[in-house]
Amino acid sequence: MKKHLLDWLYPRHCEVCGAGLDREEDLLCRGCLEDMPLTWFWKWRGNPAEKMLWGRCRFETVSSLFYYHRESDYAHLTPKIKYGGNRHLGICLGEMLGRQMSGSITDIDVIIPVPLHPLKKWSRGYNQSEIVARGISTGLGGIPIAGGILKRTRWARSQTRTDMGNKWENVGGAFSLDRDRSEILRDRHVLLVDDVLTSGATAESCWDTLKDIPGIRLSFATLAYVE
């Protein structure tokens, strides 16, 4: 009854199409939820995201929740999280991805969100990758999140606003490792989490920073995959 009253006082709308939501719907209407362009990468070994990174880094799996097309209404989801402050959307989509992954990727030990530069995190107020990681953690049954081990030490422009040819130059060498805390990653399967996978430059730079930890295995997950 209380939720019904709140919906009447403060109508909620689908984050994709803008239609009104009923009491059983949360963030996305049934139609948009059913039509979401899922990648199914979590069940697809050798998927396009993995192939993009072959020869550049060695990830166990690479998964994304949905395909990103600039002209698609679903393309508005990640900017709402990254720039619009919609943390609830980031958590819910992350949890959706985590639940999908849980059926086929069952040995993740720890999750690491791709970090922002401290000044960028301060100006934005949060790191969208941390928000997505919280949702994925829940969807995977409570996998612990390890923040602060991987650090961003160099300011970089947003990858979504950088030309494809300059993406590696933008993030190459941008990350460092807290050596004192990195021991907890030894012999662990670590899931790196970001919001969008475009060229793979950020994933490659993170992998290059973490790869020498003894026994570490790395996977990568994002909400969106840009074809």
NUGUKE-260591 format. One line per field, with one value per atom (N, C-alpha, C, CB): atom name; x, y, z. Coordinates in pm, whole numbers, always signed. Glycine has a CB too. Layout:
BEGIN
atom	(CA;...)
xx	(X;...)
yy	(Y;...)
zz	(Z;...)
END
This chain:
BEGIN
atom	(N;CA;C;CB;N;CA;C;CB;N;CA;C;CB;N;CA;C;CB;N;CA;C;CB;N;CA;C;CB;N;CA;C;CB;N;CA;C;CB;N;CA;C;CB;N;CA;C;CB;N;CA;C;CB;N;CA;C;CB;N;CA;C;CB;N;CA;C;CB;N;CA;C;CB;N;CA;C;CB;N;CA;C;CB;N;CA;C;CB;N;CA;C;CB;N;CA;C;CB;N;CA;C;CB;N;CA;C;CB;N;CA;C;CB;N;CA;C;CB;N;CA;C;CB;N;CA;C;CB;N;CA;C;CB;N;CA;C;CB;N;CA;C;CB;N;CA;C;CB;N;CA;C;CB;N;CA;C;CB;N;CA;C;CB;N;CA;C;CB;N;CA;C;CB;N;CA;C;CB;N;CA;C;CB;N;CA;C;CB;N;CA;C;CB;N;CA;C;CB;N;CA;C;CB;N;CA;C;CB;N;CA;C;CB;N;CA;C;CB;N;CA;C;CB;N;CA;C;CB;N;CA;C;CB;N;CA;C;CB;N;CA;C;CB;N;CA;C;CB;N;CA;C;CB;N;CA;C;CB;N;CA;C;CB;N;CA;C;CB;N;CA;C;CB;N;CA;C;CB;N;CA;C;CB;N;CA;C;CB;N;CA;C;CB;N;CA;C;CB;N;CA;C;CB;N;CA;C;CB;N;CA;C;CB;N;CA;C;CB;N;CA;C;CB;N;CA;C;CB;N;CA;C;CB;N;CA;C;CB;N;CA;C;CB;N;CA;C;CB;N;CA;C;CB;N;CA;C;CB;N;CA;C;CB;N;CA;C;CB;N;CA;C;CB;N;CA;C;CB;N;CA;C;CB;N;CA;C;CB;N;CA;C;CB;N;CA;C;CB;N;CA;C;CB;N;CA;C;CB;N;CA;C;CB;N;CA;C;CB;N;CA;C;CB;N;CA;C;CB;N;CA;C;CB;N;CA;C;CB;N;CA;C;CB;N;CA;C;CB;N;CA;C;CB;N;CA;C;CB;N;CA;C;CB;N;CA;C;CB;N;CA;C;CB;N;CA;C;CB;N;CA;C;CB;N;CA;C;CB;N;CA;C;CB;N;CA;C;CB;N;CA;C;CB;N;CA;C;CB;N;CA;C;CB;N;CA;C;CB;N;CA;C;CB;N;CA;C;CB;N;CA;C;CB;N;CA;C;CB;N;CA;C;CB;N;CA;C;CB;N;CA;C;CB;N;CA;C;CB;N;CA;C;CB;N;CA;C;CB;N;CA;C;CB;N;CA;C;CB;N;CA;C;CB;N;CA;C;CB;N;CA;C;CB;N;CA;C;CB;N;CA;C;CB;N;CA;C;CB;N;CA;C;CB;N;CA;C;CB;N;CA;C;CB;N;CA;C;CB;N;CA;C;CB;N;CA;C;CB;N;CA;C;CB;N;CA;C;CB;N;CA;C;CB;N;CA;C;CB;N;CA;C;CB;N;CA;C;CB;N;CA;C;CB;N;CA;C;CB;N;CA;C;CB;N;CA;C;CB;N;CA;C;CB;N;CA;C;CB;N;CA;C;CB;N;CA;C;CB;N;CA;C;CB;N;CA;C;CB;N;CA;C;CB;N;CA;C;CB;N;CA;C;CB;N;CA;C;CB;N;CA;C;CB;N;CA;C;CB;N;CA;C;CB;N;CA;C;CB;N;CA;C;CB;N;CA;C;CB;N;CA;C;CB;N;CA;C;CB;N;CA;C;CB;N;CA;C;CB;N;CA;C;CB;N;CA;C;CB;N;CA;C;CB;N;CA;C;CB;N;CA;C;CB;N;CA;C;CB;N;CA;C;CB;N;CA;C;CB;N;CA;C;CB;N;CA;C;CB;N;CA;C;CB;N;CA;C;CB;N;CA;C;CB;N;CA;C;CB;N;CA;C;CB;N;CA;C;CB;N;CA;C;CB;N;CA;C;CB;N;CA;C;CB;N;CA;C;CB;N;CA;C;CB;N;CA;C;CB;N;CA;C;CB;N;CA;C;CB;N;CA;C;CB;N;CA;C;CB;N;CA;C;CB;N;CA;C;CB;N;CA;C;CB;N;CA;C;CB;N;CA;C;CB;N;CA;C;CB;N;CA;C;CB;N;CA;C;CB;N;CA;C;CB;N;CA;C;CB;N;CA;C;CB;N;CA;C;CB;N;CA;C;CB;N;CA;C;CB;N;CA;C;CB;N;CA;C;CB;N;CA;C;CB;N;CA;C;CB;N;CA;C;CB;N;CA;C;CB;N;CA;C;CB;N;CA;C;CB;N;CA;C;CB;N;CA;C;CB;N;CA;C;CB;N;CA;C;CB;N;CA;C;CB;N;CA;C;CB;N;CA;C;CB;N;CA;C;CB;N;CA;C;CB;N;CA;C;CB;N;CA;C;CB;N;CA;C;CB;N;CA;C;CB;N;CA;C;CB;N;CA;C;CB;N;CA;C;CB;N;CA;C;CB;N;CA;C;CB;N;CA;C;CB;N;CA;C;CB;N;CA;C;CB)
xx	(+83;+0;+87;-94;+193;+283;+352;+387;+399;+466;+369;+527;+245;+143;+119;+12;+114;+93;+211;+71;+332;+451;+455;+577;+416;+412;+310;+379;+203;+102;+152;-29;+221;+272;+395;+307;+481;+606;+616;+731;+551;+551;+692;+470;+716;+845;+835;+891;+946;+946;+1063;+951;+1041;+1143;+1266;+1088;+1384;+1509;+1543;+1623;+1477;+1505;+1404;+1506;+1276;+1172;+1093;+1078;+1102;+1030;+887;+1030;+839;+702;+688;+663;+565;+541;+561;+403;+613;+636;+524;+772;+488;+390;+461;+301;+385;+442;+545;+332;+531;+621;+748;+549;+753;+867;+963;+819;+1092;+1193;+1293;+1265;+1298;+1391;+1361;+1529;+1338;+1305;+1167;+1412;+1088;+959;+981;+870;+879;+892;+936;+760;+879;+914;+1060;+828;+1113;+1253;+1346;+1280;+1302;+1382;+1392;+1322;+1279;+1279;+1356;+1136;+1358;+1423;+1569;+1348;+1620;+1758;+1852;+1796;+1943;+2033;+2147;+2092;+2113;+2212;+2319;+2144;+2443;+2554;+2564;+2684;+2527;+2545;+2692;+2465;+2783;+2927;+2966;+3008;+2891;+2926;+2910;+2839;+2838;+2823;+2898;+2675;+2976;+3032;+3183;+2969;+3253;+3399;+3446;+3460;+3546;+3591;+3497;+3607;+3424;+3330;+3406;+3237;+3337;+3405;+3487;+3305;+3440;+3515;+3646;+3430;+3641;+3764;+3860;+3732;+3807;+3892;+3960;+3809;+3891;+3949;+4080;+3850;+4087;+4202;+4304;+4154;+4275;+4372;+4503;+4315;+4614;+4744;+4788;+4746;+4697;+4727;+4732;+4623;+4643;+4640;+4571;+4568;+4589;+4541;+4431;+4657;+4307;+4193;+4127;+4091;+4085;+4013;+3880;+3990;+3805;+3677;+3663;+3556;+3584;+3546;+3396;+3626;+3323;+3177;+3124;+3116;+3018;+2945;+2796;+2984;+2717;+2574;+2502;+2513;+2524;+2448;+2536;+2327;+2494;+2560;+2526;+2519;+2627;+2609;+2608;+2720;+2499;+2489;+2450;+2385;+2523;+2502;+2359;+2598;+2298;+2163;+2054;+2140;+2092;+1997;+1955;+2057;+1830;+1784;+1861;+1635;+1914;+1990;+2126;+2011;+2170;+2297;+2292;+2333;+2171;+2158;+2182;+2021;+2187;+2196;+2330;+2176;+2440;+2570;+2600;+2681;+2565;+2586;+2504;+2552;+2385;+2304;+2375;+2167;+2450;+2526;+2653;+2563;+2725;+2857;+2851;+2930;+2759;+2753;+2626;+2764;+2522;+2394;+2370;+2285;+2463;+2450;+2349;+2414;+2306;+2204;+2272;+2122;+2306;+2378;+2288;+2429;+2160;+2069;+2065;+1927;+2066;+2067;+2194;+2054;+2309;+2435;+2438;+2549;+2385;+2380;+2289;+2333;+2172;+2074;+2124;+1941;+2183;+2237;+2357;+2277;+2439;+2550;+2503;+2635;+2398;+2343;+2287;+2235;+2224;+2172;+2286;+2097;+2397;+2513;+2570;+2621;+2581;+2634;+2552;+2642;+2419;+2332;+2351;+2184;+2365;+2388;+2522;+2384;+2624;+2758;+2764;+2861;+2682;+2692;+2666;+2596;+2594;+2565;+2681;+2449;+2778;+2887;+3026;+2870;+3037;+3167;+3159;+3205;+3209;+3178;+3296;+3121;+3414;+3531;+3597;+3632;+3522;+3577;+3603;+3480;+3722;+3758;+3740;+3900;+3768;+3765;+3736;+3899;+3672;+3637;+3716;+3485;+3773;+3843;+3779;+3995;+3719;+3668;+3785;+3572;+3775;+3876;+3871;+3852;+3983;+3979;+3978;+4097;+3924;+3935;+4053;+3803;+4105;+4202;+4134;+4258;+4204;+4141;+4072;+4243;+4130;+4066;+3937;+4162;+3938;+3816;+3707;+3845;+3746;+3647;+3592;+3710;+3678;+3633;+3536;+3753;+3567;+3480;+3347;+3550;+3348;+3224;+3147;+3256;+3218;+3155;+3151;+3017;+3188;+3185;+3257;+3039;+3287;+3344;+3236;+3475;+3193;+3084;+3120;+3047;+3248;+3289;+3270;+3435;+3289;+3263;+3115;+3312;+3030;+2885;+2846;+2808;+2895;+2865;+2919;+2925;+3040;+3101;+3017;+3242;+2955;+2868;+2752;+2815;+2694;+2585;+2631;+2520;+2744;+2797;+2827;+2924;+2885;+2915;+2789;+2980;+2681;+2555;+2504;+2449;+2509;+2461;+2540;+2464;+2668;+2754;+2751;+2897;+2664;+2650;+2735;+2682;+2784;+2858;+3008;+2817;+3061;+3206;+3267;+3243;+3375;+3431;+3491;+3539;+3482;+3538;+3663;+3434;+3772;+3899;+3933;+4014;+3905;+3940;+4074;+3831;+4140;+4264;+4389;+4257;+4378;+4497;+4547;+4467;+4456;+4487;+4455;+4408;+4552;+4534;+4556;+4631;+4482;+4502;+4592;+4366;+4709;+4809;+4825;+4941;+4760;+4770;+4632;+4860;+4605;+4475;+4460;+4462;+4341;+4314;+4178;+4320;+4165;+4035;+3942;+4049;+3812;+3715;+3737;+3571;+3741;+3761;+3647;+3777;+3527;+3412;+3422;+3282;+3511;+3526;+3663;+3504;+3728;+3862;+3858;+3963;+3928;+3935;+3997;+4016;+3949;+3996;+4148;+3933;+4209;+4353;+4433;+4393;+4371;+4443;+4410;+4413;+4327;+4281;+4396;+4174;+4486;+4597;+4689;+4675;+4720;+4805;+4743;+4828;+4611;+4538;+4553;+4391;+4555;+4556;+4682;+4437;+4771;+4894;+4975;+4977;+5010;+5086;+5009;+5203;+4876;+4794;+4768;+4663;+4805;+4771;+4897;+4683;+4884;+4992;+4933;+5071;+5020;+4979;+5027;+5033;+4940;+4979;+5045;+4856;+5175;+5250;+5224;+5398;+5204;+5184;+5053;+5185;+4952;+4821;+4798;+4712;+4884;+4859;+4876;+4952;+4934;+4954;+4821;+5029;+4713;+4585;+4535;+4481;+4596;+4556;+4637;+4570;+4737;+4820;+4735;+4937;+4748;+4676;+4524;+4718;+4474;+4332;+4283;+4300;+4154;+4088;+4020;+3984;+4071;+4028;+3942;+4151;+3826;+3738;+3753;+3590;+3808;+3814;+3680;+3929;+3631;+3499;+3510;+3399;+3450;+3439;+3298;+3546;+3265;+3130;+3113;+3093;+3212;+3200;+3331;+3163;+3321;+3437;+3432;+3440;+3532;+3537;+3655;+3550;+3773;+3891;+3966;+3985;+3940;+4014;+4141;+4048;+4167;+4290;+4296;+4303;+4185;+4183;+4205;+4050;+4137;+4155;+4300;+4063;+4361;+4500;+4595;+4538;+4572;+4658;+4647;+4624;+4524;+4505;+4573;+4355;+4555;+4617;+4769;+4576;+4826;+4970;+5022;+5009;+4939;+4978;+4968;+4891;+4874;+4845;+4910;+4698;+4953;+4987;+5100;+5023;+5191;+5309;+5286;+5424;+5166;+5135;+5133;+4997;+5211;+5221;+5086;+5311;+5060;+4941;+4811;+4928;+4815;+4689;+4626;+4714;+4493;+4414;+4317;+4339;+4298;+4219;+4104;+4307;+3989;+3875;+3831;+3758;+3745;+3704;+3555;+3785;+3485;+3340;+3300;+3262;+3206;+3150;+2999;+3218;+2933;+2791;+2769;+2725;+2843;+2819;+2942;+2779;+2916;+3021;+2993;+3029;+3088;+3074;+3125;+3151;+3035;+3076;+3164;+2953)
yy	(-120;+0;+126;+0;+124;+239;+264;+218;+154;+169;+220;+35;+173;+218;+368;+140;+415;+557;+640;+582;+591;+662;+670;+595;+559;+560;+661;+419;+680;+777;+920;+755;+941;+1075;+1110;+1085;+1010;+1032;+926;+1027;+948;+847;+812;+897;+684;+636;+602;+511;+619;+597;+509;+730;+433;+343;+423;+261;+376;+444;+436;+386;+348;+332;+407;+185;+376;+432;+545;+324;+562;+670;+638;+788;+518;+480;+469;+346;+490;+475;+331;+521;+315;+182;+145;+177;+17;-28;-75;-141;-121;-153;-265;-191;-358;-472;-443;-591;-328;-296;-203;-232;-220;-137;-91;-213;+36;+100;+78;+52;-46;-76;-142;-168;-103;-168;-310;-85;-393;-531;-540;-605;-455;-460;-429;-364;-325;-289;-391;-150;-450;-554;-676;-595;-713;-828;-801;-867;-675;-640;-598;-529;-597;-555;-639;-566;-577;-651;-719;-558;-825;-897;-959;-1007;-963;-1021;-1171;-956;-1222;-1363;-1405;-1453;-1309;-1340;-1435;-1212;-1432;-1517;-1665;-1482;-1698;-1837;-1865;-1870;-1769;-1774;-1759;-1664;-1870;-1864;-1827;-1999;-1739;-1688;-1584;-1800;-1515;-1412;-1290;-1370;-1198;-1083;-999;-995;-984;-907;-977;-885;-1109;-1184;-1175;-1331;-1190;-1185;-1050;-1216;-942;-810;-802;-706;-878;-869;-980;-872;-1075;-1181;-1120;-1280;-1173;-1124;-998;-1099;-940;-818;-845;-710;-929;-966;-1101;-858;-1164;-1300;-1301;-1394;-1283;-1290;-1426;-1178;-1478;-1605;-1592;-1653;-1488;-1460;-1309;-1520;-1268;-1127;-1125;-1058;-1053;-1052;-909;-1132;-885;-758;-791;-667;-704;-731;-708;-645;-593;-562;-493;-475;-504;-435;-287;-497;-205;-60;-16;+13;+43;+106;+252;+32;+344;+486;+530;+570;+470;+512;+441;+486;+349;+272;+348;+137;+329;+390;+336;+365;+215;+157;+225;+8;+301;+373;+480;+436;+519;+623;+568;+687;+436;+378;+409;+228;+384;+405;+552;+348;+648;+789;+831;+880;+772;+804;+761;+737;+652;+605;+689;+456;+709;+771;+920;+747;+989;+1135;+1185;+1196;+1103;+1148;+1114;+1091;+1046;+1016;+908;+1138;+829;+726;+598;+697;+600;+486;+363;+524;+384;+270;+193;+317;+264;+199;+117;+302;+172;+100;-27;+188;-19;-137;-243;-98;-202;-299;-367;-229;-291;-352;-440;-244;-398;-481;-612;-407;-605;-727;-819;-692;-759;-839;-914;-749;-844;-910;-1018;-806;-988;-1087;-1214;-1028;-1199;-1317;-1399;-1276;-1331;-1402;-1476;-1304;-1412;-1472;-1590;-1368;-1586;-1685;-1827;-1651;-1842;-1976;-2042;-1971;-1961;-2019;-1979;-1980;-1874;-1831;-1839;-1683;-1947;-1982;-1973;-2119;-1933;-1940;-1805;-2034;-1695;-1562;-1551;-1450;-1503;-1488;-1345;-1531;-1248;-1109;-1020;-1067;-907;-811;-682;-783;-628;-500;-404;-518;-296;-195;-120;-96;-88;-4;+133;+7;+180;+303;+429;+308;+536;+670;+742;+750;+843;+931;+998;+1038;+1015;+1073;+1206;+1090;+1291;+1421;+1405;+1512;+1309;+1287;+1227;+1194;+1135;+1077;+1184;+963;+1273;+1382;+1473;+1463;+1509;+1601;+1537;+1649;+1407;+1336;+1293;+1215;+1267;+1225;+1075;+1277;+998;+852;+796;+798;+667;+595;+501;+517;+521;+440;+291;+489;+259;+118;+52;+106;+129;+77;+47;+176;+134;+114;-15;+236;-32;-153;-276;-143;-265;-378;-422;-341;-328;-363;-450;-237;-414;-495;-632;-424;-638;-767;-856;-748;-798;-874;-940;-783;-862;-917;-1028;-806;-1004;-1104;-1233;-1048;-1223;-1341;-1405;-1304;-1354;-1417;-1357;-1559;-1233;-1166;-1176;-1220;-1185;-1189;-1059;-1208;-1065;-943;-850;-979;-720;-616;-561;-502;-554;-504;-372;-608;-263;-132;-85;-30;+2;+62;-14;+79;-138;-214;-166;-367;-155;-98;+51;-169;+135;+280;+348;+337;+455;+537;+652;+588;+658;+757;+868;+689;+853;+957;+991;+911;+1122;+1169;+1128;+1324;+1080;+1042;+1096;+888;+1135;+1177;+1057;+1239;+1083;+976;+898;+1031;+763;+681;+695;+535;+725;+738;+864;+739;+956;+1082;+1093;+1199;+979;+976;+899;+913;+947;+877;+739;+958;+642;+505;+496;+417;+569;+559;+612;+632;+693;+754;+691;+900;+586;+530;+469;+424;+393;+334;+442;+236;+542;+652;+723;+752;+725;+793;+722;+804;+588;+513;+431;+421;+422;+345;+398;+347;+312;+354;+436;+429;+435;+519;+455;+551;+325;+254;+209;+133;+196;+143;+47;+258;-23;-128;-97;-265;-114;-106;-239;-76;-241;-366;-429;-341;-348;-402;-480;-289;-439;-503;-606;-399;-606;-691;-840;-652;-874;-1014;-1089;-1023;-1018;-1088;-1136;-996;-1090;-1133;-1252;-1017;-1292;-1405;-1533;-1425;-1604;-1729;-1711;-1834;-1593;-1566;-1538;-1447;-1568;-1532;-1397;-1643;-1294;-1156;-1109;-1063;-1052;-995;-844;-1036;-789;-645;-597;-607;-485;-434;-290;-446;-262;-126;-108;-101;+14;+38;+1;+182;+35;+14;-42;+146;-137;-189;-136;-347;-56;+0;-60;+156;-3;-54;-161;+60;-171;-263;-203;-386;-75;-13;-8;+128;+24;+28;-111;+86;-212;-350;-392;-446;-358;-397;-330;-362;-203;-131;-187;+17;-220;-282;-419;-296;-499;-631;-619;-706;-522;-504;-469;-395;-403;-365;-482;-250;-572;-681;-814;-699;-830;-962;-1033;-948;-960;-1022;-1069;-927;-1052;-1106;-1258;-1051;-1329;-1475;-1545;-1531;-1628;-1712;-1641;-1777;-1512;-1439;-1482;-1287;-1491;-1512;-1396;-1650;-1344;-1224;-1246;-1111;-1192;-1183;-1038;-1279;-1004;-864;-861;-796;-764;-753;-607;-825;-576;-443;-452;-367;-340;-337;-340;-212;-254;-239;-277;-95;-328;-361;-284;-514;-201;-122;-204;+12;-237;-317;-234;-370)
zz	(+0;+0;+0;+121;+83;+93;-40;+204;-105;-234;-339;-279;-335;-429;-413;-410;-289;-262;-312;-113;-288;-335;-487;-283;-553;-699;-751;-753;-676;-718;-696;-640;-585;-554;-639;-406;-658;-732;-841;-637;-953;-1060;-1105;-1179;-1125;-1172;-1321;-1091;-1391;-1535;-1576;-1609;-1681;-1734;-1777;-1854;-1737;-1770;-1918;-1689;-1991;-2134;-2219;-2172;-2203;-2293;-2231;-2335;-2099;-2033;-1994;-2119;-2026;-1990;-1839;-2058;-1790;-1648;-1602;-1614;-1480;-1424;-1329;-1351;-1328;-1230;-1104;-1288;-1008;-876;-880;-781;-976;-981;-1062;-1039;-1128;-1214;-1141;-1346;-1169;-1106;-1212;-991;-1240;-1331;-1479;-1302;-1519;-1658;-1665;-1721;-1766;-1786;-1840;-1883;-1834;-1878;-2024;-1860;-2109;-2250;-2275;-2326;-2212;-2231;-2168;-2173;-2057;-1994;-2086;-1858;-2147;-2237;-2367;-2270;-2411;-2537;-2520;-2604;-2398;-2376;-2461;-2226;-2536;-2625;-2548;-2731;-2476;-2396;-2486;-2312;-2435;-2513;-2496;-2473;-2380;-2342;-2343;-2436;-2329;-2330;-2218;-2319;-2104;-1990;-2024;-1869;-2130;-2173;-2304;-2192;-2351;-2486;-2479;-2577;-2477;-2479;-2617;-2435;-2623;-2750;-2807;-2846;-2718;-2763;-2818;-2646;-2885;-2947;-2849;-3014;-2725;-2626;-2590;-2500;-2575;-2548;-2666;-2517;-2787;-2906;-2921;-3031;-2882;-2889;-2811;-2838;-2700;-2610;-2631;-2469;-2719;-2748;-2797;-2853;-2746;-2785;-2711;-2929;-2633;-2558;-2408;-2589;-2360;-2219;-2205;-2133;-2089;-2070;-1965;-2030;-2009;-1919;-1930;-1951;-1814;-1813;-1886;-1669;-1855;-1920;-1935;-1838;-2034;-2051;-2075;-2172;-1990;-1998;-1997;-1881;-2072;-2069;-2069;-2192;-2005;-1995;-2127;-1887;-2190;-2312;-2416;-2278;-2541;-2651;-2648;-2787;-2670;-2675;-2821;-2595;-2864;-2995;-2972;-3088;-3030;-3002;-3030;-3085;-3131;-3168;-3086;-3315;-3003;-2923;-2798;-2885;-2756;-2631;-2511;-2613;-2521;-2410;-2390;-2435;-2491;-2479;-2371;-2612;-2329;-2226;-2085;-2234;-2070;-1936;-1869;-1943;-1939;-1874;-1845;-1961;-1933;-1894;-1773;-2010;-1756;-1638;-1510;-1647;-1519;-1403;-1385;-1419;-1495;-1490;-1462;-1618;-1527;-1516;-1448;-1651;-1447;-1393;-1248;-1472;-1186;-1044;-1009;-972;-1109;-1083;-1032;-1212;-906;-846;-837;-707;-809;-799;-930;-760;-1042;-1172;-1190;-1285;-1150;-1161;-1078;-1120;-957;-870;-929;-729;-976;-1028;-1156;-1056;-1247;-1368;-1336;-1470;-1241;-1198;-1138;-1098;-1057;-997;-1105;-895;-1207;-1317;-1388;-1418;-1411;-1474;-1383;-1507;-1254;-1161;-1157;-1023;-1159;-1157;-1286;-1141;-1399;-1524;-1521;-1643;-1471;-1466;-1369;-1426;-1264;-1157;-1205;-1047;-1316;-1365;-1438;-1456;-1483;-1563;-1517;-1706;-1437;-1386;-1234;-1434;-1178;-1040;-944;-1035;-992;-904;-880;-963;-891;-862;-712;-911;-675;-534;-484;-513;-569;-526;-647;-457;-622;-728;-707;-729;-815;-810;-910;-839;-865;-958;-1021;-885;-1149;-1213;-1147;-1369;-1090;-1011;-1097;-917;-1040;-1096;-1032;-1075;-1101;-1037;-918;-1139;-805;-685;-710;-577;-793;-820;-899;-897;-994;-1071;-983;-1192;-894;-802;-709;-721;-663;-575;-648;-524;-772;-846;-882;-972;-911;-947;-824;-1034;-716;-591;-571;-586;-673;-664;-786;-654;-781;-894;-945;-854;-1070;-1125;-1129;-1266;-1144;-1146;-1010;-1190;-903;-769;-750;-662;-805;-795;-868;-854;-991;-1068;-996;-1211;-940;-869;-750;-821;-680;-568;-614;-498;-729;-782;-825;-898;-894;-939;-819;-1025;-716;-594;-538;-488;-530;-480;-571;-469;-703;-798;-795;-936;-757;-748;-609;-783;-523;-392;-282;-403;-302;-196;-207;-66;-328;-348;-294;-499;-215;-156;-262;-54;-234;-320;-253;-347;-328;-275;-342;-297;-273;-325;-271;-290;-344;-298;-331;-154;-381;-419;-555;-423;-650;-781;-774;-897;-810;-797;-932;-691;-952;-1071;-1033;-1130;-1095;-1056;-1159;-1036;-1274;-1377;-1427;-1494;-1436;-1486;-1631;-1473;-1668;-1806;-1846;-1825;-1970;-2022;-2025;-2163;-2022;-2033;-2162;-2027;-2151;-2270;-2370;-2230;-2321;-2411;-2494;-2331;-2455;-2527;-2592;-2433;-2611;-2669;-2800;-2571;-2900;-3028;-3008;-3131;-3088;-3073;-3081;-3181;-3171;-3188;-3072;-3310;-2984;-2873;-2738;-2867;-2739;-2611;-2531;-2636;-2595;-2519;-2466;-2606;-2550;-2505;-2385;-2620;-2380;-2273;-2139;-2309;-2139;-2011;-1990;-2005;-2088;-2070;-1954;-2198;-1858;-1742;-1642;-1786;-1652;-1563;-1428;-1629;-1411;-1289;-1215;-1321;-1084;-1002;-900;-931;-830;-737;-597;-782;-499;-359;-323;-265;-325;-307;-171;-325;-68;+66;+76;+168;+0;+9;-102;+4;-202;-318;-288;-430;-173;-137;-127;-5;-97;-84;-220;-20;-329;-463;-512;-560;-435;-475;-484;-375;-597;-620;-615;-518;-652;-653;-796;-561;-817;-943;-919;-989;-985;-963;-1080;-945;-1048;-1150;-1150;-1125;-1259;-1280;-1333;-1377;-1283;-1322;-1369;-1205;-1486;-1540;-1592;-1652;-1637;-1685;-1832;-1664;-1917;-2061;-2116;-2134;-2209;-2280;-2423;-2278;-2459;-2594;-2670;-2589;-2655;-2726;-2648;-2757;-2518;-2432;-2374;-2508;-2400;-2352;-2200;-2409;-2134;-1988;-1930;-1937;-1986;-1939;-1954;-2016;-2066;-2092;-1994;-2234;-1966;-1873;-1731;-1873;-1689;-1557;-1551;-1524;-1655;-1660;-1651;-1789;-1720;-1721;-1581;-1819;-1501;-1365;-1269;-1316;-1292;-1197;-1234;-1187;-1357;-1411;-1339;-1555;-1274;-1213;-1070;-1216;-1017;-884;-896;-829;-814;-829;-823;-721;-922;-923;-954;-794;-983;-1006;-1139;-1006;-1139;-1260;-1270;-1259;-1391;-1409;-1506;-1457;-1473;-1563;-1565;-1520;-1662;-1681;-1710;-1796;-1651;-1673;-1681;-1559;-1770;-1783;-1805;-1899;-1786;-1819;-1971;-1758;-2043;-2186;-2268;-2217;-2387;-2483;-2611;-2509;-2654;-2775;-2893;-2763;-2984;-3099;-3193;-3174)
END
